[in-house]
Amino acid sequence: MTDEIVFYHNPQSRAQMAHWMLEEVGAPYRIVPIDFEKGEHKAPAFLALNPMGKLPTIVHRGTVVTETAAIIAYLADTFPQAKLAPAIGDPARGTYYRWLFFGAGCFEPALLDEMMKRPPPPRKAAVGWGDYNDVVTTLKTALAKGPYLLGEAFSAADVYLGSEIRWAMMFGAPGLKGEKVFDDYAARLAARPALQRTMGAKQAG
């Protein structure tokens, strides 16, 4: 069985986050482009892999992995030589999980609430992510200790949450761009060679 990762990708999707992670871990991968305009994400062959018809999706050693955070965590554990996740038993792994899941469970839904101008829930406590301002304040506090979410160590949590923060800054989400802690964090991420390779491939494509 080949160790090559089959990576279903469209540059205008969350697959960009997985692409960055693939470059960070140095995994052997092959890109399968998915054309949204042609409806390839809804083709039977792709839906057999991911019934949601969503990207990113990878296949590795016969196993399908979907959901951006899951893919990023899977790659960190499968390629430990990249040192992008604390080892099992290391107390820092708790902090790593915290921020990885914060991205999926709090930042992204709160960001979508803000960007789509959805009305707040009747009771803030009724939703797991609270509200956008709480989420941004929490991230600002975490990154103020920096330079990364785990302190000195860059991790897969930075790939995931960092991608979301950079995307939010690009589209003018309030409370991010212009704040030194977020501007400096985004600049550190942008300097990573793996991210630069990913962005270069996007522009070339």
N, C-alpha and C positions, 0 to 999 in steps of 0.2 A: 504494500500500500504506500503510495507516494506521500511525502511529508509536505508537499506543496499545498498552500492554501488557495482555494478558489474564492475569489473576492468579487462579489457582484456589486457594481459601482456605478454611480452617476455623480458627477462633481457638484450638481445642484441638489445635494441631499446630505443627510447626516453621515453618509458614507465617507465624507471627507475626514471625519473624526477617526474612523477605523483605519483609513488610509495613513493618516499620521502615525497611528499606533503601530501599524505594520512596518513602517519605516523605522520607528524607534526601536523595535525589537529585532530588526534585521531578519525577519521571517521570509522564507521563499514563498512568493505568492504570484498568482496569475489573475489579472483583471478581466472580468467578463462585463463589458459595458451593457448597461440597461438604459434603453431609450424610452423616456417617459412619453414623448410625443407619439411614438409608435405603439404605446401601450404594452411594451415588453414586460413591465412589472405586473401586468395582469394576465400574461400568457400562461396557459396551463402548466408548462414546464417549470416556470418560476414559482407559480402558486403551489406546486407540489413540494417545493422547498420551504417557502414562507407563505402560508395562506393569507397573511395580511397584505401581501404584495408590497412590502416595504423594504427600504434599504437603510443601513447595510445588512447584508447577509453573507456569511462565509460558510464554506464546507471544508472541513479539515479531518483527515483520516476517517472519512465516511460519516462524520457527525456534522449536522447543521447547527450553526449558532446564529441567532438573531438578537436584536435589541442592542443598541450601541454600547451601553454600559457593560452588558454581559460579554460582548465581543472583546472589549478593551480589557476587562478583568481576565477573561480566558487567555488572551494573548500574553498578558503579564505573567500568568502562572505557567503557561506552556513553554515560555521562553525565559526562564528565570535568569539566564546569563545576562539579560539586559538590565536586571536589577531595578525593575520598575514597580515592584510591590514588595513590601516587607515580608519576610519569611513567616510561615505559620509558627506561632509561639512567640514572635516578636510583639511586644505591646504596641508598637507603632502600627501594626496591622489593623488594630481597632480604629485608629485615627484615619488610616487609609480607607477602610470600609465606610467610615462615617461620611467622608467627603465624596466618595464615589457614588454612594446612594443618595446623598444630598443633591447631587446634580440631577439625578433622575426623578427623585421624589419631591424635591422642593423647588430648586432653581428653575427647571424647565416649565413646570405648570404655572408657577408664579409669573415667570416671564411672559408666557402666553396670555395669561390674564391681563397683564399690563399692556402688551403690544396690541391685543385685540380689543382692548377697552371693555373687557367683560366686567359687569357689575360685581362688587365683592359679595361673598356669601353672607346671608343674614347673620351668621355667627362665625367669626374668624376661626374659632376652635373647631368648627365642623369639618374643615379641610386640613389635610395633613401638612400643607405647606404654609399655612398662616396667610400672610400677604406679602406682596412684592417688597415693600420697604423693610420688613423684618428679614427677609431673605438676603437682601443687599447688605444690610447692616451686619448680619452674621458673617457673610463672606468678607466684608471689609475688615472685621475684627480678626478673622482667621489669617488673612493675608498680611495684615499689619505686622504679624510676627515673622513672616516670610523667611527667605524669599519665595518659598513654595508652600503648598498646603501642609506638607509634612516637615516644614522648617527648611533645613539645608538640602534635603533630598528631593529631587524631582521624581515624580511617580506617575503612574497611569492615571491617578486621580486628577493630576494637572492636565493630562491630555484631554480628559473628558470635560471637567468643569472649565478648564482653560479655553477649550474650543467654544463652549457655550458662552462664556464671558466675552470672548473676542467677537463672536457673532452678534451678541447683544449690543456691544459697543459700536459695531459697524452700522447697525440699524437704529442707533440713537436711543436705546433704552435708557431711561433716566437713572441718574445716580452712579454712573459708571465712567464714561469718558470724561476726562477733565479732573477726575479724582486721582491724585498722585498714586495711591496704593494700587489702583486698577491699571493706570497707564504704565506704571513701572512693571507690573506683573505681565501685562500684554507684551511689553517690549522684550522682557526676558524670554517669553515663549517664542516670539517671532524670531529670536536669534538662534533658536535650535536648528541645527542642520537638517534634521529629519522633517521638521515642519516646512523648512524652505524647499526641500525636495518635493514635498507634497504639493505645495503651492505652485512650484514650477511645473509640475505635471498637469495641474489643473489649467494653468494658463496655456500650456502647449496643446491641451486637449480642446 
